[in-house]
């Protein structure tokens, strides 16, 4: 026992010694890195030469959340001779400008305080600090090397220093590299501010300046400013393919597809040879703006421009054909890619799965896909098999597309098998995965399994979203579990999720089917009073449908007044439900009033409107009005069967016979038209 204890103690000491050595090495390494570059958490921003003597300078940098005043900024000066590899040390002298920030620095050769920038530069030169030659500063090579080797923070520090110490040698190339540093550091507003300062400093931006600024603003979702800059650049500089590519991406964020077409025409009129990436950006922008015809027309010009489509352009074309429900043509593009030796990617197969998913149950044109695929969902499985055969890695989007396809056909077994396969490949599911799987179980009335799947979302460490709650509410509706629907409402409020119209409709319908109209009405009023829900006409329609089934006309009037206060316009369904509620309550005059308002608002009556009007006329013993309604209904091509039943029950056989003959004639006309 003593020997074992000694061995364990020796191993423990060795382990602790190794851990301490590793910690010491990491400490030394981090200390060296801090001495070479500025702190990562330090707020920085470049200061161009216009900082000197401008009252706007400090405000402009502070607007970006960055303090231009920093202390003890040490970094390695790169580029130049071997002596330039020494760390730059700006000594304990304060370099200030009229309105700009003050730099407090430390050096070992001087301790005096001076406000002259030239004196500070001479002191640093006397202390052995190496600076880049003026020509190197002017063309930006030094700043580009700093950006490349030390990162965007060090580059902005160096740009700030150059603007303070030698502003005359800060030119266009330095500004362009500073713009690139802002883009890399995600200082999107800083890039726009820097471009504005260039113009005020008398430095005219070139095409590279505008391209970098537009790209930075687009990355920061500032597409309106980016589009404005693109228009300004086209008017001031000679554009190239890179500028047009950046402008295409900016227009894509704002869905400005007309601007994209204008830019394409402008590029052709200026004889700008668009490179493949710029043309792919235009095709992708048009496709994502739902302009699939323009996207395909633009892609077809690639061969005329001497370009061969790459995988990105093929992906956009597949998405365009998918939007047009031409999923078979989209599949043919995969064969074209193989013939042209263009390797498909994961995005390619995901686009094909999305295209085939949109055609499930709808055909999508020609049904002769292949001999093995008789429908689009079988084509989705064939695409997935081809993806594995091509050794292309599947991802979460792949499985979500497949599960969505199988949800429409109700194949629970295959959906569960795919879900298990997804987990075996260590692909983490997301909320959409669980929501689609929940809806699949609900489609086949397996509401208990659907609710178990909803409960698995938190077990997977994921917070459910509003779509997840809608799927769970649909499962409760399928199982007539109104109490679980109301429990979901409480859980949704505690999670802080967005209350959606579909969720409210599902809960109301669940209470209606369980004949709990008081709870349905109370839930509807609670949702309206919550302030986090913006109802529509369909929401009020679902609530009025509950009240119409029990004839609660007073409550329906309160809901209608609330709809009017919200500025929503009643539709045919709402007027029909109001009239039906009044008719069930024995108030046929009120039912007539609602139907007359329907005519007054210029809405066309439906078959339910006429059947409700006939019931109201029967309750009020208004036979003449019934005859007028029958004459009005003839020749309307509506389904008169419900109205025929009402007339037959009231003993109005001639009117019922006339209406039924008109219904048969309308069916004959419809068949002839088809």
ZATIZA-443094 format. One line per field, with one value per residue (C-alpha): residue number from 1; residue in one letter; x, y, z. Coordinates in nm, 2 decimals. Layout:
i: c(NUM	...)
aa: c(a	...)
xx: c(X	...)
yy: c(Y	...)
zz: c(Z	...)
This chain:
i: c(1	2	3	4	5	6	7	8	9	10	11	12	13	14	15	16	17	18	19	20	21	22	23	24	25	26	27	28	29	30	31	32	33	34	35	36	37	38	39	40	41	42	43	44	45	46	47	48	49	50	51	52	53	54	55	56	57	58	59	60	61	62	63	64	65	66	67	68	69	70	71	72	73	74	75	76	77	78	79	80	81	82	83	84	85	86	87	88	89	90	91	92	93	94	95	96	97	98	99	100	101	102	103	104	105	106	107	108	109	110	111	112	113	114	115	116	117	118	119	120	121	122	123	124	125	126	127	128	129	130	131	132	133	134	135	136	137	138	139	140	141	142	143	144	145	146	147	148	149	150	151	152	153	154	155	156	157	158	159	160	161	162	163	164	165	166	167	168	169	170	171	172	173	174	175	176	177	178	179	180	181	182	183	184	185	186	187	188	189	190	191	192	193	194	195	196	197	198	199	200	201	202	203	204	205	206	207	208	209	210	211	212	213	214	215	216	217	218	219	220	221	222	223	224	225	226	227	228	229	230	231	232	233	234	235	236	237	238	239	240	241	242	243	244	245	246	247	248	249	250	251	252	253	254	255	256	257	258	259	260	261	262	263	264	265	266	267	268	269	270	271	272	273	274	275	276	277	278	279	280	281	282	283	284	285	286	287	288	289	290	291	292	293	294	295	296	297	298	299	300	301	302	303	304	305	306	307	308	309	310	311	312	313	314	315	316	317	318	319	320	321	322	323	324	325	326	327	328	329	330	331	332	333	334	335	336	337	338	339	340	341	342	343	344	345	346	347	348	349	350	351	352	353	354	355	356	357	358	359	360	361	362	363	364	365	366	367	368	369	370	371	372	373	374	375	376	377	378	379	380	381	382	383	384	385	386	387	388	389	390	391	392	393	394	395	396	397	398	399	400	401	402	403	404	405	406	407	408	409	410	411	412	413	414	415	416	417	418	419	420	421	422	423	424	425	426	427	428	429	430	431	432	433	434	435	436	437	438	439	440	441	442	443	444	445	446	447	448	449	450	451	452	453	454	455	456	457	458	459	460	461	462	463	464	465	466	467	468	469	470	471	472	473	474	475	476	477	478	479	480	481	482	483	484	485	486	487	488	489	490	491	492	493	494	495	496	497	498	499	500	501	502	503	504	505	506	507	508	509	510	511	512	513	514	515	516	517	518	519	520	521	522	523	524	525	526	527	528	529	530	531	532	533	534	535	536	537	538	539	540	541	542	543	544	545	546	547	548	549	550	551	552	553	554	555	556	557	558	559	560	561	562	563	564	565	566	567	568	569	570	571	572	573	574	575	576	577	578	579	580	581	582	583	584	585	586	587	588	589	590	591	592	593	594	595	596	597	598	599	600	601	602	603	604	605	606	607	608	609	610	611	612	613	614	615	616	617	618	619	620	621	622	623	624	625	626	627	628	629	630	631	632	633	634	635	636	637	638	639	640	641	642	643	644	645	646	647	648	649	650	651	652	653	654	655	656	657	658	659	660	661	662	663	664	665	666	667	668	669	670	671	672	673	674)
aa: c(x	x	x	x	x	x	x	x	x	x	x	x	x	x	x	x	x	x	x	x	x	x	x	x	x	x	x	x	x	x	x	x	x	x	x	x	x	x	x	x	x	x	x	x	x	x	x	x	x	x	x	x	x	x	x	x	x	x	x	x	x	x	x	x	x	x	x	x	x	x	x	x	x	x	x	x	x	x	x	x	x	x	x	x	x	x	x	x	x	x	x	x	x	x	x	x	x	x	x	x	x	x	x	x	x	x	x	x	x	x	x	x	x	x	x	x	x	x	x	x	x	x	x	x	x	x	x	x	x	x	x	x	x	x	x	x	x	x	x	x	x	x	x	x	x	x	x	x	x	x	x	x	x	x	x	x	x	x	x	x	x	x	x	x	x	x	x	x	x	x	x	x	x	x	x	x	x	x	x	x	x	x	x	x	x	x	x	x	x	x	x	x	x	x	x	x	x	x	x	x	x	x	x	x	x	x	x	x	x	x	x	x	x	x	x	x	x	x	x	x	x	x	x	x	x	x	x	x	x	x	x	x	x	x	x	x	x	x	x	x	x	x	x	x	x	x	x	x	x	x	x	x	x	x	x	x	x	x	x	x	x	x	x	x	x	x	x	x	x	x	x	x	x	x	x	x	x	x	x	x	x	x	x	x	x	x	x	x	x	x	x	x	x	x	x	x	x	x	x	x	x	x	x	x	x	x	x	x	x	x	x	x	x	x	x	x	x	x	x	x	x	x	x	x	x	x	x	x	x	x	x	x	x	x	x	x	x	x	x	x	x	x	x	x	x	x	x	x	x	x	x	x	x	x	x	x	x	x	x	x	x	x	x	x	x	x	x	x	x	x	x	x	x	x	x	x	x	x	x	x	x	x	x	x	x	x	x	x	x	x	x	x	x	x	x	x	x	x	x	x	x	x	x	x	x	x	x	x	x	x	x	x	x	x	x	x	x	x	x	x	x	x	x	x	x	x	x	x	x	x	x	x	x	x	x	x	x	x	x	x	x	x	x	x	x	x	x	x	x	x	x	x	x	x	x	x	x	x	x	x	x	x	x	x	x	x	x	x	x	x	x	x	x	x	x	x	x	x	x	x	x	x	x	x	x	x	x	x	x	x	x	x	x	x	x	x	x	x	x	x	x	x	x	x	x	x	x	x	x	x	x	x	x	x	x	x	x	x	x	x	x	x	x	x	x	x	x	x	x	x	x	x	x	x	x	x	x	x	x	x	x	x	x	x	x	x	x	x	x	x	x	x	x	x	x	x	x	x	x	x	x	x	x	x	x	x	x	x	x	x	x	x	x	x	x	x	x	x	x	x	x	x	x	x	x	x	x	x	x	x	x	x	x	x	x	x	x	x	x	x	x	x	x	x	x	x	x	x	x	x	x	x	x	x	x	x	x	x	x	x	x	x	x	x	x	x	x	x	x	x	x	x	x	x	x	x	x	x	x	x	x	x	x	x	x	x	x	x	x	x	x	x	x	x	x	x	x	x	x	x	x	x	x	x	x	x	x	x	x	x	x	x	x	x)
xx: c(0.00	0.28	0.45	0.13	0.09	0.44	0.39	0.07	0.23	0.52	0.29	0.08	0.39	0.50	0.15	0.15	0.50	0.40	0.09	0.29	0.55	0.27	0.12	0.45	0.52	0.17	0.23	0.56	0.41	0.12	0.36	0.56	0.24	0.12	0.46	0.44	0.07	-0.19	-0.44	-0.74	-0.99	-0.84	-1.06	-0.88	-0.96	-0.74	-0.69	-0.64	-0.46	-0.79	-0.79	-0.56	-0.75	-1.10	-1.36	-1.54	-1.26	-1.31	-1.68	-1.65	-1.43	-1.63	-1.94	-1.80	-1.75	-1.38	-1.15	-0.87	-0.66	-0.45	-0.13	0.18	0.10	0.39	0.39	0.65	0.72	0.73	0.88	1.20	1.55	1.66	1.68	1.31	1.23	1.28	0.97	0.84	0.85	0.68	0.83	0.69	0.60	0.25	0.18	-0.14	-0.32	-0.56	-0.87	-0.75	-0.67	-0.35	-0.11	0.09	0.40	0.70	1.07	1.40	1.57	1.34	1.11	1.02	0.67	0.64	0.34	0.53	0.49	0.81	1.01	0.85	0.95	1.31	1.33	1.21	1.45	1.74	1.64	1.70	1.34	1.31	1.04	0.94	1.05	0.81	0.76	0.67	0.42	0.27	0.20	0.07	0.32	0.41	0.05	-0.04	0.24	0.12	-0.23	-0.11	0.12	-0.02	-0.39	-0.64	-0.59	-0.22	-0.29	-0.53	-0.29	-0.02	-0.25	-0.34	0.03	0.11	-0.17	-0.04	0.34	0.37	0.02	0.16	0.27	-0.07	-0.21	-0.46	-0.30	-0.28	-0.65	-0.74	-0.55	-0.71	-1.05	-0.95	-0.86	-1.20	-1.37	-1.17	-1.24	-1.61	-1.60	-1.87	-1.95	-1.58	-1.53	-1.80	-1.66	-1.31	-1.43	-1.61	-1.29	-1.10	-1.31	-1.28	-0.91	-0.88	-0.79	-1.02	-1.13	-1.06	-1.24	-1.07	-1.18	-1.54	-1.53	-1.39	-1.64	-1.94	-1.82	-1.78	-2.12	-2.29	-2.13	-2.28	-2.63	-2.60	-2.73	-2.90	-2.58	-2.39	-2.63	-2.59	-2.21	-2.23	-2.43	-2.18	-1.89	-2.03	-2.06	-1.71	-1.47	-1.42	-1.58	-1.43	-1.57	-1.50	-1.71	-2.00	-1.98	-1.99	-2.29	-2.47	-2.44	-2.56	-2.87	-2.93	-2.97	-3.23	-3.41	-3.34	-3.36	-3.44	-3.11	-2.93	-3.06	-2.97	-2.61	-2.58	-2.69	-2.44	-2.16	-2.23	-2.25	-1.92	-1.76	-1.67	-1.57	-1.75	-1.55	-1.72	-1.77	-1.94	-2.17	-2.25	-2.33	-2.58	-2.74	-2.77	-2.91	-3.18	-3.27	-3.30	-3.52	-3.76	-3.68	-3.60	-3.65	-3.41	-3.16	-3.17	-3.14	-2.84	-2.68	-2.73	-2.50	-2.20	-2.09	-2.12	-1.89	-1.63	-1.70	-1.77	-2.02	-1.88	-2.06	-2.19	-2.36	-2.51	-2.64	-2.82	-2.96	-3.09	-3.26	-3.41	-3.56	-3.68	-3.87	-4.03	-4.13	-3.92	-3.74	-3.68	-3.49	-3.30	-3.20	-3.07	-2.82	-2.65	-2.58	-2.45	-2.21	-2.08	-2.02	-1.84	-1.63	-1.77	-1.77	-2.10	-2.10	-2.32	-2.50	-2.57	-2.74	-2.93	-3.06	-3.18	-3.35	-3.52	-3.64	-3.78	-3.94	-4.14	-4.30	-4.42	-4.78	-4.78	-4.59	-4.39	-4.43	-4.29	-4.33	-4.06	-3.77	-3.60	-3.72	-3.67	-3.84	-4.22	-4.26	-4.06	-4.02	-3.86	-3.64	-3.54	-3.43	-3.24	-3.06	-2.96	-2.83	-2.64	-2.49	-2.35	-2.22	-2.04	-1.87	-2.03	-2.07	-2.43	-2.52	-2.82	-2.98	-2.97	-3.16	-3.41	-3.50	-3.55	-3.76	-3.97	-4.03	-4.13	-4.36	-4.58	-4.62	-4.66	-4.38	-4.32	-4.10	-3.85	-3.85	-3.75	-3.49	-3.34	-3.34	-3.15	-2.91	-2.85	-2.76	-2.53	-2.33	-2.31	-2.50	-2.67	-3.04	-3.19	-3.54	-3.65	-3.55	-3.77	-4.05	-4.07	-4.06	-4.33	-4.55	-4.49	-4.62	-4.92	-5.00	-5.07	-5.25	-4.96	-5.00	-4.84	-4.53	-4.54	-4.55	-4.27	-4.06	-4.14	-4.02	-3.69	-3.60	-3.49	-3.33	-3.10	-3.00	-3.20	-3.46	-3.78	-3.89	-4.23	-4.23	-4.18	-4.47	-4.69	-4.61	-4.68	-5.01	-5.11	-5.04	-5.26	-5.53	-5.51	-5.55	-5.82	-5.59	-5.71	-5.56	-5.22	-5.27	-5.32	-5.02	-4.81	-4.94	-4.80	-4.47	-4.43	-4.47	-4.21	-3.96	-4.02	-4.10	-4.29	-4.67	-4.77	-5.10	-5.08	-5.03	-5.33	-5.55	-5.44	-5.52	-5.86	-5.94	-5.84	-6.07	-6.36	-6.34	-6.35	-6.65	-6.46	-6.58	-6.54	-6.17	-6.12	-6.27	-6.06	-5.74	-5.82	-5.87	-5.55	-5.35	-5.50	-5.42	-5.06	-4.93	-4.69	-4.93	-5.05	-5.37	-5.51	-5.85	-5.79	-5.73	-6.07	-6.22	-6.11	-6.25	-6.58	-6.61	-6.61	-6.88	-7.08	-7.11	-7.28	-7.47	-7.30	-7.39	-7.30	-6.94	-6.91	-7.01	-6.73	-6.48	-6.60	-6.57	-6.21	-6.13	-6.27	-6.06	-5.74	-5.81	-5.86	-6.10	-6.36	-6.36	-6.64	-6.56	-6.61	-6.94	-7.06	-6.97	-7.14	-7.45	-7.44	-7.40	-7.71	-7.91	-7.83	-7.93	-8.27	-8.20	-8.27	-8.29	-7.93	-7.82	-7.98	-7.79	-7.46	-7.53	-7.63	-7.30	-7.12	-7.29	-7.22	-6.85	-6.84	-6.76	-6.90	-7.13	-7.02	-7.23	-7.22	-7.35	-7.66	-7.73	-7.71	-7.94	-8.19	-8.19	-8.25	-8.53	-8.69	-8.66	-8.84	-9.09	-8.97	-9.07	-9.05	-8.69	-8.61	-8.74	-8.53	-8.22	-8.28	-8.31	-7.99	-7.81	-7.89	-7.60	-7.34	-7.15	-7.15	-7.21	-7.58	-7.62	-7.64	-7.90	-8.10	-8.12	-8.24	-8.51	-8.62	-8.65	-8.87	-9.10	-9.00	-8.97	-9.00	-8.72	-8.51	-8.56	-8.47	-8.16	-8.05	-8.09	-7.88	-7.61	-7.61	-7.58	-7.29	-7.11	-7.16	-7.02	-6.73	-6.64	-6.67	-6.44	-6.18)
yy: c(0.00	0.24	0.16	0.23	0.56	0.66	0.59	0.78	1.08	1.07	1.07	1.35	1.57	1.51	1.60	1.92	2.01	1.97	2.19	2.46	2.46	2.49	2.78	2.96	2.91	3.05	3.35	3.43	3.39	3.62	3.88	3.88	3.91	4.20	4.38	4.33	4.43	4.64	4.48	4.31	4.48	4.82	5.07	5.22	5.41	5.57	5.95	6.10	6.42	6.61	6.55	6.85	7.16	7.02	7.04	6.74	6.49	6.38	6.36	6.15	5.89	5.89	5.83	5.49	5.39	5.42	5.65	5.79	5.86	5.56	5.51	5.30	5.18	4.94	4.73	4.60	4.82	4.59	4.66	4.85	4.76	4.52	4.80	4.87	4.54	4.72	4.80	5.16	5.35	5.69	5.84	6.02	6.33	6.45	6.51	6.71	6.89	7.18	6.98	6.62	6.37	6.36	6.07	5.99	5.79	5.65	5.66	5.62	5.92	6.21	6.31	6.66	6.76	6.92	6.99	7.01	6.70	6.76	6.78	6.45	6.28	6.41	6.27	5.93	5.93	6.02	5.74	5.48	5.43	5.33	5.47	5.37	5.59	5.86	5.69	5.37	5.55	5.73	5.41	5.23	4.94	4.98	5.00	4.70	4.50	4.60	4.50	4.17	4.07	4.23	4.27	4.54	4.70	4.75	4.89	5.15	5.24	5.30	5.50	5.71	5.77	5.86	6.11	6.28	6.28	6.31	6.40	6.52	6.17	6.01	5.96	5.76	5.42	5.47	5.56	5.25	5.02	5.19	5.12	4.76	4.75	4.89	4.63	4.35	4.48	4.52	4.89	4.95	5.31	5.38	5.29	5.54	5.81	5.76	5.79	6.11	6.25	6.17	6.40	6.68	6.63	6.69	6.33	6.20	5.84	5.59	5.28	5.08	5.32	5.29	4.91	4.85	5.09	4.94	4.59	4.70	4.87	4.57	4.34	4.55	4.55	4.92	4.85	5.19	5.38	5.12	5.17	5.54	5.51	5.28	5.55	5.81	5.60	5.54	5.91	6.00	5.72	5.48	5.16	4.81	4.46	4.46	4.78	4.63	4.31	4.50	4.70	4.38	4.25	4.58	4.58	4.22	4.30	4.56	4.34	4.62	4.40	4.69	4.85	4.53	4.53	4.89	4.82	4.53	4.77	5.03	4.77	4.68	5.04	5.12	4.80	4.67	4.31	4.15	3.87	3.55	3.64	3.97	3.80	3.53	3.80	3.95	3.62	3.54	3.88	3.85	3.50	3.60	3.89	3.63	3.75	3.40	3.49	3.78	3.56	3.29	3.54	3.70	3.36	3.27	3.56	3.40	3.22	3.53	3.71	3.43	3.30	2.94	2.91	2.79	2.61	2.93	3.04	2.69	2.70	3.03	2.89	2.58	2.81	3.01	2.70	2.59	2.91	2.86	2.50	2.36	2.11	1.87	2.13	2.21	1.84	1.85	2.12	1.87	1.65	1.96	2.03	1.68	1.71	2.04	1.90	2.15	1.98	2.02	2.14	2.09	2.40	2.25	1.95	2.15	2.38	2.07	1.94	2.27	2.28	1.93	1.99	2.28	2.05	1.78	1.70	1.96	1.78	2.07	2.01	1.71	1.38	1.19	1.25	0.92	0.56	0.53	0.85	0.86	1.17	1.46	1.32	1.01	1.24	1.41	1.07	1.00	1.34	1.25	0.91	1.09	1.33	1.04	0.88	1.20	1.21	1.55	1.61	1.66	1.92	2.03	2.21	1.88	1.69	1.97	1.98	1.60	1.61	1.89	1.68	1.38	1.59	1.67	1.30	1.19	0.93	0.90	0.59	0.73	1.07	0.91	0.70	1.02	1.19	0.90	0.90	1.27	1.21	0.92	1.15	1.40	1.67	1.88	1.94	2.28	2.41	2.37	2.00	1.94	2.15	1.97	1.63	1.75	1.85	1.51	1.32	1.56	1.49	1.13	1.20	1.09	1.39	1.23	1.15	1.51	1.65	1.42	1.56	1.91	1.82	1.69	2.04	2.15	1.82	1.89	2.22	2.44	2.70	2.66	2.94	3.06	2.79	2.52	2.64	2.66	2.29	2.19	2.38	2.20	1.87	1.97	2.07	1.73	1.56	1.79	1.88	2.23	2.24	2.16	2.44	2.69	2.55	2.62	2.98	3.02	2.85	3.07	3.39	3.27	3.20	3.55	3.41	3.61	3.55	3.46	3.46	3.09	3.00	3.20	3.05	2.70	2.75	2.91	2.62	2.37	2.53	2.55	2.18	2.10	2.33	2.56	2.89	3.09	2.99	3.06	3.41	3.47	3.36	3.58	3.89	3.81	3.79	4.12	4.29	4.15	4.42	4.18	4.05	4.22	4.04	4.02	3.95	3.57	3.59	3.76	3.51	3.22	3.38	3.47	3.12	2.99	3.24	3.17	2.80	2.89	3.20	3.45	3.76	4.02	3.89	3.89	4.26	4.34	4.16	4.34	4.68	4.59	4.50	4.83	5.02	4.84	4.98	4.63	4.60	4.32	4.06	3.83	3.57	3.81	3.94	3.59	3.49	3.79	3.72	3.35	3.43	3.67	3.41	3.13	3.37	3.42	3.78	3.77	4.15	4.17	3.90	4.10	4.41	4.24	4.10	4.45	4.59	4.32	4.47	4.82	4.75	4.62	4.26	3.96	3.72	3.36	3.05	3.06	3.42	3.32	3.01	3.23	3.49	3.22	3.09	3.44	3.49	3.16	3.27	3.59	3.43	3.66	3.44	3.72	3.80	3.43	3.44	3.75	3.58	3.27	3.49	3.67	3.34	3.20	3.23	3.30	2.96	2.91	2.58	2.60	2.27	2.41	2.67	2.40	2.21	2.52	2.58	2.21	2.20	2.51	2.36	2.59	2.32	2.52	2.76	2.46	2.28	2.60	2.65	2.29	2.29	2.61	2.43	2.14	2.37	2.56	2.23	2.15	2.49	2.44	2.10	2.24	2.53	2.29)
zz: c(0.00	0.08	-0.25	-0.45	-0.26	-0.35	-0.72	-0.73	-0.55	-0.80	-1.10	-0.95	-0.90	-1.26	-1.39	-1.18	-1.29	-1.66	-1.61	-1.44	-1.72	-1.99	-1.80	-1.77	-2.15	-2.24	-2.01	-2.18	-2.52	-2.44	-2.29	-2.62	-2.83	-2.62	-2.66	-3.04	-3.11	-2.94	-2.71	-2.88	-2.65	-2.70	-2.89	-3.18	-3.50	-3.76	-3.77	-4.12	-4.16	-4.16	-3.78	-3.75	-3.69	-3.74	-3.47	-3.62	-3.58	-3.22	-3.26	-3.58	-3.41	-3.09	-3.30	-3.39	-3.03	-3.05	-2.84	-3.05	-2.75	-2.65	-2.44	-2.47	-2.82	-2.90	-3.22	-3.46	-3.76	-4.07	-4.41	-4.49	-4.38	-4.11	-3.86	-3.90	-3.72	-3.38	-3.18	-3.22	-2.90	-2.88	-2.57	-2.27	-2.47	-2.55	-2.92	-2.97	-3.24	-3.23	-3.19	-3.23	-2.97	-2.76	-2.78	-2.46	-2.54	-2.35	-2.45	-2.27	-2.43	-2.36	-2.07	-2.18	-2.31	-2.65	-2.87	-3.20	-3.42	-3.60	-3.27	-3.16	-3.49	-3.45	-3.10	-3.21	-3.49	-3.26	-3.02	-3.29	-3.41	-3.77	-3.99	-4.34	-4.62	-4.74	-5.08	-4.90	-4.69	-4.99	-5.19	-4.88	-4.89	-4.53	-4.42	-4.63	-4.47	-4.12	-4.21	-4.36	-4.07	-3.76	-3.84	-3.88	-3.53	-3.58	-3.92	-3.79	-3.51	-3.77	-3.99	-3.70	-3.62	-3.98	-3.99	-3.67	-3.74	-4.12	-4.26	-4.59	-4.69	-4.61	-4.96	-5.15	-5.10	-4.72	-4.71	-4.92	-4.69	-4.39	-4.55	-4.60	-4.23	-4.13	-4.35	-4.19	-3.84	-3.91	-3.85	-4.12	-4.01	-3.98	-4.35	-4.45	-4.22	-4.35	-4.71	-4.63	-4.47	-4.78	-4.99	-4.72	-4.72	-5.09	-5.17	-5.45	-5.39	-5.67	-5.77	-5.51	-5.23	-5.34	-5.39	-5.04	-4.88	-5.06	-4.95	-4.59	-4.58	-4.74	-4.48	-4.21	-4.36	-4.46	-4.81	-4.86	-4.80	-5.01	-5.31	-5.28	-5.28	-5.59	-5.78	-5.67	-5.78	-6.12	-6.17	-6.04	-6.13	-6.42	-6.29	-6.32	-6.27	-5.90	-5.84	-6.03	-5.83	-5.50	-5.63	-5.73	-5.38	-5.22	-5.45	-5.36	-4.99	-5.07	-5.33	-5.59	-5.89	-6.13	-6.02	-6.10	-6.45	-6.49	-6.37	-6.62	-6.90	-6.77	-6.77	-7.13	-7.24	-7.08	-7.23	-6.88	-6.90	-6.60	-6.45	-6.35	-5.98	-6.06	-6.31	-6.06	-5.80	-6.05	-6.12	-5.75	-5.67	-5.93	-5.82	-5.45	-5.56	-5.71	-6.06	-6.19	-6.56	-6.55	-6.36	-6.62	-6.90	-6.74	-6.68	-7.05	-7.14	-6.98	-7.29	-7.50	-7.25	-7.28	-6.94	-6.83	-6.54	-6.21	-5.93	-5.78	-6.10	-6.15	-5.79	-5.87	-6.19	-6.01	-5.75	-6.03	-6.20	-5.85	-5.80	-6.14	-6.03	-6.32	-6.10	-6.38	-6.57	-6.25	-6.23	-6.59	-6.48	-6.26	-6.56	-6.74	-6.46	-6.48	-6.85	-6.81	-6.53	-6.27	-5.93	-5.75	-5.39	-5.09	-5.19	-5.53	-5.39	-5.13	-5.41	-5.60	-5.29	-5.24	-5.60	-5.59	-5.25	-5.39	-5.66	-5.42	-5.51	-5.79	-6.07	-6.19	-6.57	-6.75	-6.55	-6.73	-6.49	-6.49	-6.50	-6.12	-6.01	-6.05	-5.83	-5.70	-5.35	-5.50	-5.69	-5.37	-5.23	-5.56	-5.53	-5.17	-5.29	-5.57	-5.31	-5.11	-5.43	-5.53	-5.19	-5.12	-4.75	-4.64	-4.37	-4.16	-4.46	-4.66	-4.39	-4.33	-4.70	-4.70	-4.39	-4.53	-4.85	-4.65	-4.43	-4.74	-4.82	-4.46	-4.46	-4.08	-4.09	-4.34	-4.17	-3.84	-4.02	-4.17	-3.83	-3.67	-3.97	-3.91	-3.54	-3.63	-3.86	-3.57	-3.75	-3.48	-3.55	-3.51	-3.43	-3.79	-3.78	-3.47	-3.61	-3.93	-3.76	-3.52	-3.82	-3.98	-3.68	-3.67	-4.03	-3.95	-3.62	-3.40	-3.18	-2.87	-3.07	-3.21	-2.85	-2.75	-3.03	-2.93	-2.58	-2.72	-2.83	-2.49	-2.42	-2.72	-2.56	-2.81	-2.72	-2.92	-3.15	-3.27	-3.55	-3.30	-3.09	-3.40	-3.47	-3.11	-3.11	-3.43	-3.26	-2.96	-3.21	-3.38	-3.04	-2.91	-2.62	-2.55	-2.20	-2.35	-2.60	-2.32	-2.14	-2.45	-2.45	-2.09	-2.19	-2.50	-2.29	-2.04	-2.32	-2.47	-2.82	-3.08	-3.06	-3.42	-3.59	-3.68	-3.31	-3.20	-3.47	-3.37	-3.00	-3.08	-3.31	-3.05	-2.79	-3.05	-3.14	-2.77	-2.73	-2.49	-2.65	-2.33	-2.30	-2.67	-2.63	-2.32	-2.49	-2.79	-2.57	-2.38	-2.70	-2.82	-2.48	-2.47	-2.70	-2.87	-3.13	-3.45	-3.55	-3.90	-4.05	-4.03	-3.66	-3.60	-3.84	-3.63	-3.31	-3.48	-3.61	-3.25	-3.16	-3.47	-3.37	-3.04	-3.15	-2.92	-3.11	-2.83	-2.80	-3.18	-3.19	-2.94	-3.15	-3.46	-3.29	-3.19	-3.55	-3.66	-3.40	-3.53	-3.88	-4.03	-4.32	-4.28	-4.56	-4.69	-4.43	-4.14	-4.27	-4.33	-3.97	-3.83	-4.03	-3.94	-3.57	-3.58	-3.77	-3.52	-3.24	-3.41	-3.51	-3.88	-3.91	-3.79	-4.03	-4.32	-4.19	-4.21	-4.56	-4.68	-4.54	-4.75	-5.06	-4.95	-4.92	-5.28	-5.18	-5.37	-5.20	-5.16	-5.15	-4.77	-4.79	-4.99	-4.77	-4.46	-4.62	-4.71	-4.35	-4.22	-4.47	-4.36	-3.99	-4.07	-4.30	-4.59	-4.88	-5.13	-5.03	-5.07	-5.43	-5.50	-5.36	-5.58	-5.89	-5.79	-5.74	-6.08	-6.32	-6.06	-6.10	-5.72	-5.53	-5.46	-5.28	-4.93	-5.05	-5.22	-4.89	-4.71	-4.97	-4.97	-4.59	-4.60	-4.86	-5.14	-5.40	-5.72	-5.61	-5.50	-5.83	-6.02	-5.82	-5.85	-6.23	-6.24	-6.03	-6.28	-6.57	-6.41	-6.36	-6.73	-6.83	-6.60	-6.75	-7.10	-7.01	-6.87)
